[in-house]
């Protein structure tokens, strides 16, 4: 935990087992980490502003070797690089034909 004036940031890990109420459905173990930001109120109490959790479990639909995810990440890198270089031919390979580049009024 770190407190700076009226703001506190907390971080930790969790382990839990989610048990569905439905019969014949297996319990689902989960673990991960969490971060919370809390703000001191006028009366001196603390209230959470937000909480963010991140599970260690793989996302549904991930591939076993990660090849598809790597291909999507490479496409994102290529798109960003093309945007920075203003490389329209490369940008157009990643954008739908309906896309119209933004115009700047002068």
Secondary structure by P-SEA (a helix, b strand, c coil): ccccccbbbbbbcbbbbbbbccccbbbbbbbbcbbbbbbbccccbbbbcbbbbbbccccccccccaaaaaaaaaaaaaaaaaaaacaaaaaaaacccccccccccc
